[in-house]
């Protein structure tokens, strides 16, 4: 299967501020992700029947679609949340040299 057929995804994952960088570093070091952007966000959500609005960090993870399952497994092993956000969106188009770099960077 070619890289074009396999495809690429962007995975969103929120985390607490203290765990975002170690999580991002592990994903890149283990070649599950080519790059992880870390950006502060404020999230409002219901959890256990209560409205919460908290400071979090959004991890924007670039990888190949074929790496989603191992990436998700690793996030679940490292993440402190009972139900972490792990959402993959397909990359429909992209700058080919960048996508080539993603493909080369991911195991």
N, C-alpha and C positions, 0 to 999 in steps of 0.2 A: 504494500500500500504506500503510495507516495505521500509526501507531506501535505499536498493539496487535498488529497482524498481523506487523510487522517484529520486534518484541520487543526485549528488553534482555538483556544478559549481564554477568556478572562474570568478569573474566579474572584468573587467578593467574599471576604470573611472579616467580620468584626471581632475585636478582642479588647481586653483591658489594656490601658496604656503600658503597663509594665511587662506584658507578655508579647506584645506585637513584634518587637525587634528580634527577640530570640526565636520566635516562630518563623518570621520571615527568613532569618539567617539559616535556620535548619532546612527550610524548603529549598533554598538556593544551593546551600552546601551539598545537599543530598541529590541535587540535579532533578528535583521534581518541578522546579520553576526556574525560568530564565531570569526573571526579575520580579521583585515585589515592591510596589510603592506603598508607603505608610503615610496615612493622612488622618489628622484628628477630625472626628465627627461628633455630633450630639445625636443620640438615638432615643426616640420615644417609642415605647412598646408596652404591651400588656404581658405580664409574667406572673403566673400563679394568682390571677384575678386582680392584680394591682397594676396601675399605670406607673411606669418608670420612665424617667428622662435622665440619661446618664452620658457622661463623657466616655467615648470609646475611640478606638483607632480602627480605620478601615484599611484592610490589606487588599491591594489590587494586584492580583497574581496572574502573570502571563505564562502560559504553558501549552503543551500539545494536548489535544482532546484525549489521546490514548493514555496520558498520564493522570487523568482526573481521578480515577479510582485509587491509585496509590497515594496521590496527593491528599485526597479526602481522608484516607485511612491514617496518614501521618498527622494531619491536623487534629483528628479526633483523639489520637494518642497524646498529643502535646497540649491541647486546649483545656483551659480550666472551666469553660462553660458546660453545663449539662446538655444544652442544645445549641451549638454554635451555628452561626450563619455560614453556610457553604453553598454558594450559588454560582454556577458556571453559565456564561453567556458566550455564544459562538462569535468568533471574529469572522465577519463576512468578507471583508477585504482588508488589505494592509499593505504597507510599504514592503515590497518583496525582500530587500536586503535586511530589514528588521525581522521579518518572519524567518528568514534563513538563519539569522543569529539565534532566534528563539529555538529553532529546531536543533541547532548545533549545541546549544547550552543545556538542553534538557536531555536527561539520560535515556 
